[in-house]
Amino acid sequence: MIVTLRDCPENTTCELIDSDIPDSLKSRLMGLGWLPGKTIRVVRRAPMGDPTIFLVDSTKIFLREEESSMIKVKPIYPAPLAVAGKGIYKITGFLGGGPRFVERARSSGLFVGGIIEVISNPLKGKIMIATKNGEVAIGRGFSEKVFVEPVRQ
């Protein structure tokens, strides 16, 4: 699934596909190694969500939401459930979250090694998934802490 860099939560690693940013910014970023095919890691968002710190090679770059919304990327798996497109996925782990998070995940049918199906992911609002327990709506914050990888069929 191709998304904008703005849609990627913290701890997401992705591959740069293309951008619609102005030429002046594009040439500055290209000079810092932002080229199609490069790996970008979302490091941290500011408390109000703007700007965000990104890492390319060993260079940290701060971009505002407006700029990151013009950059198209493809998530590299394992990735947060928040950026997974429709399909079948295996849960590879949870990021953070204490005992309550893990209990809530289990009650929803989510556990490490479990198989889920993403039914819909509008990138805003809740993600609909199917588990052994049936269909479940997962919120954005929760989905950013569940890491998945596609199941090859």
Disulfide bonds with the S-S distance in Angstrom:
none
